[in-house]
Amino acid sequence: MLSFKGTHFPKDVILYAVFFYVRYGVSYRDLEEIMEERGVEVDRATLNRWVIRYSPAIAVKAKSQK
């Protein structure tokens, strides 16, 4: 189970950003702009931390559901 305890952003925002980065291979700078267009102000360094922290766990969970 993924834990989002202590994060400043809602779980849905984090998952959306990580999914978008992994799925479409955009740069962190582009992802920062995409999130801004959707009303979420987040720094690209934070996006990088989210991808590093959550993408491996999401991949394991997705693989186990096949």
C-alpha positions in Angstrom: 0.0 0.0 0.0 1.3 3.4 -0.9 1.5 5.9 1.9 1.0 9.5 1.3 1.2 10.6 4.9 2.9 13.9 5.4 2.5 15.1 1.8 1.3 18.6 1.1 -0.6 17.6 -1.9 -3.6 15.3 -2.3 -3.0 11.7 -3.3 -4.8 12.2 -6.6 -2.5 15.1 -7.7 0.7 13.1 -6.9 -0.6 10.0 -8.7 -1.7 12.1 -11.7 1.8 13.7 -12.0 3.7 10.5 -11.6 1.4 8.7 -14.1 1.8 11.5 -16.6 5.6 11.6 -16.3 6.0 7.8 -16.7 3.3 7.3 -19.4 4.2 10.2 -21.7 7.9 10.8 -20.9 7.7 14.5 -20.6 10.4 16.6 -18.9 9.9 17.8 -15.4 9.8 21.4 -16.7 7.0 20.4 -19.1 5.2 18.5 -16.4 5.5 21.6 -14.1 3.7 23.7 -16.8 1.0 21.0 -17.3 0.3 20.9 -13.6 0.1 24.8 -13.5 -2.4 24.7 -16.4 -4.5 22.5 -14.1 -4.2 24.8 -11.2 -1.5 23.0 -9.2 1.6 25.0 -8.4 4.4 22.5 -7.9 8.2 22.8 -8.4 9.9 20.4 -10.8 12.2 19.3 -7.9 9.1 18.1 -6.1 7.9 16.3 -9.2 11.3 14.6 -9.4 11.0 13.4 -5.7 7.5 12.1 -6.4 8.6 10.1 -9.4 11.6 8.6 -7.5 9.5 7.8 -4.4 6.3 6.6 -5.9 6.9 5.2 -9.4 8.6 1.9 -8.3 5.7 1.1 -5.9 3.1 1.9 -8.5 4.9 -0.3 -11.0 5.0 -3.2 -8.5 1.3 -2.8 -7.7 0.4 -2.6 -11.4 2.4 -5.7 -12.2 0.7 -7.7 -9.4 -2.7 -6.8 -10.8 -2.1 -8.3 -14.2 
